[in-house]
Amino acid sequence: AQALSGQIVARLQALRTDLEASWLRDSPVGRVDVSRIIRRRADPSITDVFNQWDEGAEEDAETEVVLLIDLSYSMMHTIDIVSEALWVLARSFNRADLRLTVLGFSDTNTVLYRPTEKVHSLNMRSYNIWNGTDPTDSLAMAERIIRNSSATNTVVVALTDGQWTGDDTKQAGMVSAMRRAGATTVLLAFGQGLIEEHGSHNFETAIEIQTPAEIVRVVDKMIEQIIRKVMR
């Protein structure tokens, strides 16, 4: 889990670096690059001999995350894996200095970590399961956080088996509202055939995973979506 967290942090830091101000080499316009002019004397194929300053968009790397974890009875056989996955993600976001709120849902909503709280660097919580699976209150709180966020990027990640109760239309509407507000939404379904059986609940990306190790590719997908929105 520590190693996975390190990989994810490296990816999040790379996102920030990619958006920092920098010199764009080999540009058709900009400041003359004397070294390329000299090289062009020996290699006529070199045509672009300027460097251009790119102001970057480092502020666009600012991200706020809301994690939702399914604590219902149907998670009984996967709760330990999901608890580990939550720790990996939360620890990574903490280390990357992203603002993070963690919500748990079952019959109602509970706040597991506020933005001022950090997951323990060495100890991992293993969560208890409750009864129902109604994420409505947690989605409503996530939507409020997203709408009130000052971060350029907002992300909502749900860790679940996808078997929800309550008003499906209302829940899907909340997810749609967060997407319209610019949030990147990712649903992680722990198991096989769950998305086909229960649907994506209107999340932008829905991915089935079996082990916490697969979270790395999920974060890659999340970063890809953030960059795509920034570059629009």
NUDO-571252 format. One line per 8 residues: number of its first residue (from 1); their letters; for each residue y, z, x of C-alpha. Coordinates in steps of 0.001 Angstrom, whole numbers, plus 524288, in hexadecimal, padded with zeros to 5 digits. Example, Ala and Ser with C-alpha at 12.3 -4.5 7.8 and 13.67 -1.06 7.14 Angstrom:
<atoms>
1) AS) 7EE6C/81E78/8300C ~ 7FBDC/81BE4/83566 .
</atoms>
This chain:
<atoms>
1) AQALSGQI) 80000/80000/80000 ~ 80941/80309/80B3B ~ 80634/7F5E4/81172 ~ 8087C/7EEC1/80490 ~ 8157C/7F59E/802FA ~ 81962/7F126/81093 ~ 81651/7E2FB/80D34 ~ 81E47/7E397/800C1 .
9) VARLQALR) 829E6/7EA0B/8077F ~ 829CF/7DF38/811B3 ~ 82A86/7D517/806E1 ~ 835B0/7DC1E/80002 ~ 83D32/7DD3F/80CBC ~ 83ADF/7CEC7/80F49 ~ 84107/7CBD7/80202 ~ 84D52/7D30D/80627 .
17) TDLEASWL) 84D72/7CC12/8134E ~ 84BDB/7BEC1/80CDD ~ 85805/7C14F/804D0 ~ 86082/7C668/80FE1 ~ 86BE8/7BEA3/81553 ~ 867E9/7B63C/820E4 ~ 86A5D/7A9AF/82886 ~ 86378/79DB2/8232A .
25) RDSPVGRV) 85F20/795BF/82EE5 ~ 85E7D/786F1/82FAC ~ 86864/784BF/824F9 ~ 86F74/777B9/8229B ~ 87C6A/77F24/821C5 ~ 88216/78B98/82779 ~ 8848F/7908B/83539 ~ 88035/787FA/84077 .
33) DVSRIIRR) 873BE/78C60/84754 ~ 87623/78842/8556D ~ 867EB/78A38/8593E ~ 86381/78050/84F00 ~ 86D83/77662/8539A ~ 867F4/77795/86150 ~ 85A22/7764B/85C1D ~ 85E03/76A47/8541E .
41) RADPSITD) 8614F/7630D/860B7 ~ 852CD/763AD/8640B ~ 84DE1/762BF/8560A ~ 855B8/75966/84D41 ~ 84DA1/75DB2/8416E ~ 855BB/76A44/840F5 ~ 8605C/76735/83716 ~ 864FA/77458/831B8 .
49) VFNQWDEG) 86C93/77B65/83C54 ~ 873EC/785AD/83487 ~ 87184/793CA/83086 ~ 8767E/79837/8234F ~ 8792A/7A659/81F4E ~ 87221/7AA3D/812FC ~ 8783F/7B605/80C5C ~ 86AFC/7B927/806C6 .
57) AEEDAETE) 86832/7C117/7FAAE ~ 863D8/7CE28/8000D ~ 86909/7D50A/7F409 ~ 85F57/7CD00/7EC3D ~ 85461/7D495/7F2B7 ~ 858CB/7E100/7EBBB ~ 84DC2/7E430/7E25C ~ 84A93/7EE8F/7D841 .
65) VVLLIDLS) 83C8A/7F04E/7D3C4 ~ 8364A/7F699/7C7EA ~ 827A1/7F91D/7C8EB ~ 81FC0/7FBCA/7BC9A ~ 81214/80166/7BDA2 ~ 80849/80177/7B27D ~ 80294/80F34/7B114 ~ 7FA61/80C8C/7A4F6 .
73) YSMMHTID) 7EC12/80FDB/7A2D4 ~ 7E7FB/801B7/7A4FE ~ 7EC6D/8033D/7B32F ~ 7E1FF/80DA0/7B59B ~ 7D9E9/80560/7BF02 ~ 7E55A/7FFCC/7C6B1 ~ 7EF3C/80AF4/7C6F4 ~ 7EC23/80EA6/7D51A .
81) IVSEALWV) 7EE36/800A4/7D9BC ~ 7FA86/7FF73/7D188 ~ 7FF8B/80C77/7D6D7 ~ 7FDCF/80730/7E49B ~ 80455/7FA5A/7E102 ~ 80FD8/801C6/7DB57 ~ 81139/809C3/7E7C6 ~ 810BE/7FD84/7F04C .
89) LARSFNRA) 81B77/7F6EC/7E86D ~ 823F9/802FB/7E6C7 ~ 822C8/806E5/7F50F ~ 8263C/7F90A/7F930 ~ 8322E/7F866/7F066 ~ 83681/805E1/7F528 ~ 83555/801B3/8035D ~ 83CD1/7F527/8009A .
97) DLRLTVLG) 847C0/7FD30/7FA39 ~ 84626/7F6EC/7ECEB ~ 84A67/7FED2/7E126 ~ 83DFD/80255/7D9B1 ~ 83A40/808A3/7CCD2 ~ 82BF0/80AE9/7C956 ~ 82814/80C71/7BB07 ~ 81ADA/80FE4/7B551 .
105) FSDTNTVL) 816B0/80C27/7A7A1 ~ 80BE6/8102D/79E58 ~ 80F4D/815CC/79108 ~ 81D65/81665/795AF ~ 825A6/814E2/7A1F0 ~ 82674/81E2A/7AD82 ~ 82EF2/81D2A/7B99A ~ 82664/81EC0/7C5AE .
113) YRPTEKVH) 830C0/81C07/7D013 ~ 83F69/81B28/7CE99 ~ 84796/8131E/7D81C ~ 84B1D/81F8A/7DF81 ~ 83CB1/822E4/7E1A4 ~ 833AA/81D1B/7EBDD ~ 824EA/81C54/7EC3A ~ 81ED9/8250F/7F696 .
121) SLNMRSYN) 81C99/81DF4/80362 ~ 80EEE/823C2/8055D ~ 80A58/828C5/7F822 ~ 806D0/82005/7ECBC ~ 806F7/82452/7DE86 ~ 7FAF2/8212C/7D67C ~ 7FF5B/8205B/7C860 ~ 7F8B4/8258D/7BC42 .
129) IWNGTDPT) 7F5F4/81CD4/7B09D ~ 7FAB9/81FE2/7A2E8 ~ 7F717/819C5/795E0 ~ 7FEED/80E68/7907E ~ 804A1/80239/796CF ~ 811FF/80015/790DA ~ 81BD0/7FB95/79B2D ~ 82713/7F9FD/79197 .
137) DSLAMAER) 82EC7/805F8/79615 ~ 82CC1/802A3/7A470 ~ 830EA/7F48A/7A251 ~ 83D03/7F937/79B05 ~ 840A5/8021A/7A667 ~ 83DE7/7F74C/7B03B ~ 846D0/7EE3C/7A888 ~ 851D3/7F85B/7A8C3 .
145) IIRNSSAT) 8503F/7F9F9/7B77B ~ 85099/7EB46/7B987 ~ 85CAB/7E94A/7B124 ~ 86402/7F46A/7B7D8 ~ 86000/7F0C1/7C5A6 ~ 86A5F/7ECA4/7CF6C ~ 86021/7E622/7D833 ~ 86065/7D75E/7D99E .
153) NTVVVALT) 851B4/7D6B7/7D76C ~ 849C6/7DEB7/7CDE5 ~ 83AFA/7DF2F/7CD5B ~ 831A3/7E4DF/7C348 ~ 8235E/7E691/7C736 ~ 818EE/7EB56/7BDA7 ~ 80BDB/7F081/7C2B5 ~ 8025B/7EFDF/7B75E .
161) DGQWTGDD) 7F5D9/7EA73/7B19B ~ 7FE48/7E363/7A799 ~ 7F7D4/7E9BA/79BD0 ~ 803F7/7EE76/79494 ~ 80658/7F406/78716 ~ 812C3/7F4A4/77F1D ~ 81B8E/7E999/77AA9 ~ 817EB/7DDD7/78329 .
169) TKQAGMVS) 82396/7D5EA/77E6A ~ 82D27/7E0C8/781A2 ~ 8271E/7E2F3/78EFF ~ 8275C/7D475/79247 ~ 8357F/7D40D/78DC8 ~ 8391C/7DEEC/79739 ~ 832C6/7D7BA/7A281 ~ 839DC/7CB46/79E6B .
177) AMRRAGAT) 846CB/7D29B/79DFF ~ 844AC/7D788/7ABE3 ~ 84182/7C9D8/7B071 ~ 84DDA/7C492/7A9FE ~ 85561/7CF35/7B118 ~ 85042/7C95F/7BDD6 ~ 84504/7D29E/7C0B1 ~ 838F2/7CDFD/7C7E4 .
185) TVLLAFGQ) 82D6A/7D2E3/7BFDA ~ 81FAE/7D46F/7C555 ~ 8139A/7D961/7BE48 ~ 80838/7DDF1/7C6C2 ~ 7FB95/7DE55/7BF00 ~ 7F0EC/7E63F/7C5A6 ~ 7E444/7DF82/7C1FB ~ 7DE94/7D23F/7BE8C .
193) GLIEEHGS) 7E16F/7C9FD/7B29F ~ 7EBDA/7D370/7ADE2 ~ 7F738/7C9F7/7AD57 ~ 7EF0F/7C01D/7A5D1 ~ 7EADD/7CAE6/79C79 ~ 7F7A0/7D249/79AB3 ~ 80201/7C886/79EFF ~ 80D6F/7C9E2/7A865 .
201) HNFETAIE) 815FF/7D198/79ECF ~ 820C3/7C7D8/7A208 ~ 821B7/7CBE9/7B059 ~ 82683/7C0F7/7B921 ~ 81ACD/7C2A1/7C217 ~ 80D9A/7C87A/7BE58 ~ 80375/7CA3E/7C90B ~ 7F5EC/7D045/7C8C4 .
209) IQTPAEIV) 7F235/7D852/7D4A6 ~ 7E64A/7E02E/7D872 ~ 7EB1D/7E810/7E40F ~ 7F82F/7ED50/7E91F ~ 7F6FA/7E3F2/7F4B6 ~ 7FA26/7D8BD/7EB87 ~ 80796/7DE81/7E8D4 ~ 80CF7/7D7C4/7F4F1 .
217) RVVDKMIE) 80BC8/7CA58/7EEAA ~ 8120D/7CFDC/7E260 ~ 81DDD/7D443/7EA4B ~ 81E5C/7C6D8/7F0AA ~ 81F0E/7C0F6/7E30B ~ 8299F/7CA9C/7DF16 ~ 831DF/7C74D/7EB16 ~ 82FF6/7B8CC/7E87F .
225) QIIRKVMR) 8355F/7BAAA/7DAD1 ~ 84108/7C284/7DFCC ~ 84481/7B82C/7E9D5 ~ 84339/7AD66/7DFBA ~ 84CD3/7B47A/7D6BF ~ 85646/7B738/7E1E8 ~ 8565B/7A8EB/7E5FF ~ 85938/7A3A9/7D86E .
</atoms>
